[in-house]
Amino acid sequence: MDQQPPNQLNIEISEETAEGSYANLAIITHSNAEFVIDFVNVMPGTPKSRVKSRIIFTPMHAKRFMKALEENIERFEAANGPIKDLEHIEIPMNFGGPNAQA
């Protein structure tokens, strides 16, 4: 019989989820209760893109995620060298909603 040590979390992943979704843009919004991260795959020359995945965090979990990502980037760069920053990309102000009117 397979016994798990106490306080060990068993996490499973479906085949579909394990395939993942490619995203080259993340749009982050927040309220006083949550952070919402929309992951988008923007294709050059395509006027419209669709959110591939939306993740909603509590503020505490958003901060934990940020720290974990920073630690992993530091480890990656220690092993592979610095990651080059991309040039600044402008996102249209009407992205994801109606056009703003004055």
Backbone bond lengths (Angstrom), bond angles and torsions (degrees), N, CA, C in turn:
res aa  C-N    CA-C-N  psi(-1)  N-CA   C-N-CA  omega(-1)  CA-C   N-CA-C  phi
1 M - - - 1.447 - - 1.527 108.91 -
2 D 1.341 116.54 136.30 1.462 122.64 -177.79 1.523 109.61 -84.88
3 Q 1.316 116.94 113.33 1.462 122.42 -179.58 1.518 109.70 -103.53
4 Q 1.327 116.96 133.31 1.458 121.36 176.30 1.523 109.24 -96.02
5 P 1.340 116.85 139.85 1.460 118.88 173.41 1.528 109.77 -60.37
6 P 1.349 118.27 152.13 1.467 119.90 179.45 1.528 110.77 -60.45
7 N 1.326 116.49 148.32 1.462 124.65 178.37 1.531 113.60 66.33
8 Q 1.320 118.61 16.60 1.469 120.92 175.52 1.518 108.52 -95.18
9 L 1.322 115.82 131.78 1.450 121.75 -179.21 1.525 109.59 -96.25
10 N 1.316 116.11 127.60 1.458 121.70 177.77 1.526 107.98 -95.81
11 I 1.342 117.59 112.52 1.460 122.33 -177.94 1.519 109.17 -109.88
12 E 1.328 116.00 128.36 1.451 121.52 178.00 1.526 108.89 -112.11
13 I 1.341 116.07 155.48 1.465 121.52 178.43 1.522 108.80 -136.33
14 S 1.334 115.85 134.16 1.467 119.55 179.12 1.523 108.70 -75.21
15 E 1.326 116.41 161.35 1.465 120.95 178.59 1.529 110.69 -60.66
16 E 1.328 116.91 -41.55 1.465 121.23 -179.05 1.529 110.82 -62.20
17 T 1.322 117.38 -45.10 1.463 121.06 179.70 1.528 110.59 -68.72
18 A 1.318 117.35 -36.65 1.465 121.26 -179.38 1.527 112.06 -63.55
19 E 1.336 117.72 -26.10 1.462 121.21 177.65 1.524 110.97 -66.42
20 G 1.326 117.85 -28.83 1.450 122.43 178.00 1.520 113.04 73.88
21 S 1.323 115.05 173.22 1.457 123.15 175.91 1.514 107.57 -131.27
22 Y 1.318 117.20 134.17 1.458 121.50 178.79 1.521 109.49 -79.43
23 A 1.327 116.71 135.63 1.457 121.90 175.01 1.522 108.27 -138.98
24 N 1.337 116.05 138.91 1.458 120.27 175.95 1.521 111.58 -121.66
25 L 1.328 115.83 13.90 1.455 121.88 176.29 1.521 108.90 -150.30
26 A 1.325 116.49 134.88 1.455 121.34 173.56 1.525 107.56 -123.53
27 I 1.315 115.95 129.33 1.458 121.57 177.49 1.521 106.78 -110.85
28 I 1.332 115.82 122.78 1.457 120.96 -174.72 1.523 109.55 -114.33
29 T 1.325 115.68 126.49 1.463 121.74 174.02 1.523 107.27 -128.13
30 H 1.327 116.18 162.86 1.457 118.33 179.27 1.517 111.84 -151.38
31 S 1.314 114.16 157.23 1.458 122.80 171.35 1.528 105.42 -123.32
32 N 1.320 117.13 -172.36 1.460 118.11 178.40 1.527 112.15 -72.62
33 A 1.325 118.21 -11.79 1.460 121.02 -175.97 1.517 114.87 -113.94
34 E 1.345 118.03 -15.71 1.457 118.87 -174.51 1.518 112.44 -157.88
35 F 1.329 114.77 157.92 1.460 123.67 171.08 1.516 106.45 -111.96
36 V 1.325 116.55 134.46 1.459 121.79 179.34 1.530 107.04 -117.25
37 I 1.334 116.04 124.26 1.456 121.30 178.05 1.520 107.93 -116.81
38 D 1.347 115.37 116.80 1.460 121.44 176.12 1.523 107.89 -100.86
39 F 1.327 116.29 125.61 1.456 122.34 178.65 1.525 108.01 -100.98
40 V 1.349 114.87 127.62 1.466 121.86 -172.71 1.523 109.08 -127.19
41 N 1.332 116.45 146.39 1.459 122.52 171.76 1.522 106.96 -108.73
42 V 1.343 115.91 102.84 1.458 121.50 -179.47 1.528 108.31 -94.23
43 M 1.324 116.36 122.80 1.459 121.20 179.47 1.523 109.18 -101.49
44 P 1.344 117.27 134.65 1.467 120.17 179.65 1.516 111.68 -57.87
45 G 1.327 115.86 138.32 1.459 120.60 177.51 1.516 114.28 78.49
46 T 1.325 117.36 1.77 1.457 120.93 179.24 1.518 108.37 -103.97
47 P 1.331 118.17 121.39 1.466 119.95 -174.91 1.528 114.43 -73.62
48 K 1.335 117.35 -13.91 1.460 119.78 -175.36 1.529 109.23 -133.64
49 S 1.323 115.85 138.10 1.463 121.19 175.81 1.517 108.58 -129.65
50 R 1.315 115.83 159.97 1.456 120.92 -177.26 1.523 109.49 -122.91
51 V 1.326 116.33 141.98 1.459 120.93 175.40 1.529 108.06 -64.45
52 K 1.339 115.84 127.51 1.459 121.16 -179.61 1.522 111.51 -88.25
53 S 1.353 115.42 -31.67 1.458 119.94 -177.71 1.517 108.90 -157.28
54 R 1.310 116.89 144.79 1.465 122.64 175.80 1.525 107.68 -125.45
55 I 1.323 115.00 126.99 1.461 121.13 177.93 1.522 107.31 -117.19
56 I 1.319 117.12 132.98 1.457 122.59 179.99 1.524 108.49 -116.22
57 F 1.340 115.96 123.63 1.461 123.03 -179.10 1.520 110.22 -115.94
58 T 1.331 116.33 151.56 1.456 119.99 163.59 1.526 105.91 -73.18
59 P 1.335 119.27 159.70 1.464 119.74 177.52 1.535 112.71 -54.93
60 M 1.323 117.79 -40.08 1.461 121.11 179.48 1.527 111.10 -62.45
61 H 1.324 117.06 -44.59 1.460 119.89 -179.64 1.525 111.82 -70.92
62 A 1.341 117.63 -31.51 1.467 120.42 175.90 1.526 109.43 -62.83
63 K 1.328 116.75 -42.02 1.464 119.98 -179.94 1.532 110.52 -67.95
64 R 1.320 117.59 -40.69 1.471 121.10 176.38 1.527 110.66 -61.12
65 F 1.346 116.45 -41.94 1.458 121.18 178.86 1.519 110.29 -62.25
66 M 1.350 116.88 -44.10 1.455 121.30 179.41 1.531 110.58 -59.57
67 K 1.320 117.56 -44.78 1.466 120.97 -179.70 1.526 110.89 -65.03
68 A 1.332 117.17 -41.63 1.466 120.60 179.06 1.530 110.63 -64.62
69 L 1.335 117.25 -39.80 1.457 121.00 178.39 1.525 110.46 -66.01
70 E 1.338 117.20 -43.46 1.470 120.78 177.55 1.530 111.04 -58.85
71 E 1.334 117.34 -45.45 1.465 121.27 179.40 1.520 111.49 -61.43
72 N 1.333 116.85 -41.54 1.460 120.14 -179.46 1.522 111.87 -70.11
73 I 1.319 117.94 -35.82 1.472 120.73 176.31 1.523 109.66 -65.80
74 E 1.342 117.75 -42.07 1.464 120.71 177.23 1.533 111.08 -59.42
75 R 1.335 117.75 -43.97 1.469 121.16 178.14 1.519 111.52 -64.24
76 F 1.342 116.32 -42.26 1.461 120.72 178.84 1.517 110.31 -60.39
77 E 1.350 116.95 -48.49 1.457 120.83 -178.00 1.525 111.79 -67.04
78 A 1.332 118.32 -32.83 1.466 120.72 176.42 1.525 110.33 -63.24
79 A 1.329 117.23 -35.21 1.457 121.39 -178.37 1.528 112.95 -87.59
80 N 1.347 117.63 -30.71 1.467 120.94 -170.11 1.522 115.13 -121.77
81 G 1.309 118.72 -3.28 1.458 121.43 -176.63 1.513 111.07 92.58
82 P 1.332 116.14 169.32 1.467 120.64 -176.04 1.524 113.01 -61.83
83 I 1.314 115.22 144.21 1.460 122.02 173.29 1.522 106.79 -86.55
84 K 1.332 116.85 127.59 1.465 120.36 179.11 1.519 109.85 -72.61
85 D 1.331 115.83 138.44 1.462 120.20 173.75 1.515 108.70 -75.46
86 L 1.318 116.21 143.00 1.455 121.07 175.75 1.512 109.17 -80.88
87 E 1.323 115.93 159.57 1.455 118.43 175.20 1.520 108.92 -68.21
88 H 1.319 115.87 155.24 1.461 122.20 -177.94 1.527 110.64 -61.84
89 I 1.320 116.39 132.13 1.463 121.51 179.66 1.525 108.11 -113.28
90 E 1.324 117.00 127.26 1.462 121.65 177.45 1.523 108.97 -82.79
91 I 1.325 116.70 133.30 1.458 121.84 175.63 1.523 107.05 -105.94
92 P 1.319 117.73 130.19 1.470 119.36 179.69 1.527 110.56 -56.91
93 M 1.323 116.62 142.49 1.467 121.07 -177.56 1.520 112.40 -66.21
94 N 1.319 118.21 -20.30 1.459 120.48 -179.65 1.511 112.53 -92.60
95 F 1.331 116.69 12.03 1.463 119.66 -177.01 1.516 109.46 -62.27
96 G 1.334 116.86 122.45 1.454 121.94 174.32 1.507 114.63 81.73
97 G 1.313 119.67 7.53 1.448 119.26 179.93 1.517 111.04 -164.08
98 P 1.316 116.06 -174.10 1.469 119.21 -179.15 1.523 110.76 -72.17
99 N 1.344 115.42 159.50 1.461 120.44 177.96 1.517 109.50 -65.52
100 A 1.328 115.91 140.20 1.459 121.08 175.89 1.523 108.50 -74.88
101 Q 1.334 116.53 143.14 1.447 121.00 177.95 1.515 109.36 -128.26
102 A 1.337 115.90 142.14 1.467 120.23 179.98 1.512 109.75 -101.82
